[in-house]
Amino acid sequence: MRIYVFAITLALQIVGFNAAHAATSCSGNACNDVTFEFKDGCYHITNHGTKRVKVAMGNVGFTLQRGETTTLTGMDGKTCMQGYIGDTTANYE
């Protein structure tokens, strides 16, 4: 069983799946102003800068105003996403 869990974890890392417990790496010119936290079962993203920032986490994209925090939710708008597939970017608008 332990081998299967390791193999699945390795495969998800190879395809770019960011699991809830994984650290989120960011690329883009606004990454230093944005924090990505996973707490209480949800991703919380905060713009600490003074400019609007366009964020993409996998296929989910949104814009954060200065000082704004958002929670990454599922398609129903209520439940928290536990992970996503793809890159994380943060760029000034």
N, C-alpha and C positions, 0 to 999 in steps of 0.2 A: 504494500500500500504506500509506503514512504517513497518508493521509487516513482510511482505514478504521480504523486503530488509534486515531486521535484520536476518530473518531465513536463507536466502541465504548466508549472510556474515558469520554467525555462522557456517553453514555447510562447507563453504570453509575453514574456519580456522581449523575446526576439521580434514579435510582431508589433510591439509598441503599446501593449495594454498597460495602463496605469491603474493598478489596483488601489483600493482604498488605503492600504497600509504603505504604499510606495511613496517616496518623495517625488514631488513634481518638479521636473526641470523645465526651465523656461528659456525661449529664445526670442529675441526682439529688442527694440531700443527702449522699452519701458519696463523691463523685468525688474530693475532695481527699485521701482516705485510700487510694485505689486507683490502682495503676499498671497500664497496659496496654502491654506491650512485644511487639514482633515481632522475635524473634532465632532464629537457627538453624532457620529455616523454620517456627516455631510461635509462636502467641500465648501469652504468659505473663502471668497476671493475679495481682497480689499485693495483699493487704489489709495496709496498714501501720498501720491504726488499732487501737483497743482494743475495738471492737464488731463483731458479726457483720454482714456486708454481703451483700445479695442483689443479684447481678449478672445482667444480661441483655445478651446480644450477639446481636442479631437474634432468631431463634427459640430460641436456646440460653440456658437459665437455670440458675444454680447459686448456692449460698451459700458464702461464704468466712468461715472463722473468723478471729479476730484473728491476724495474723502469717502466715496461710496463703497459699501460692502454688499456683495450678493451671495446667495447660496445656490449651488448648482443642483437643480431638481430634475426629476424625470419628466417625461412627456405629460404626465398628469398635473404637473406644477405643484405637487404636494410632497411626494416621496423624494428622498435624496438619492442622487446617483452614487453608486458604490464604486464606479470606475469608468473609464472611457478608453477608447482606442485612438491613438494618434498623438500628434505633437501638441505642446502647449506654447502659445505665443502671446506676447503682450507688446503692442506698438502704439505710440502716440498717434492720435488722429490729426 
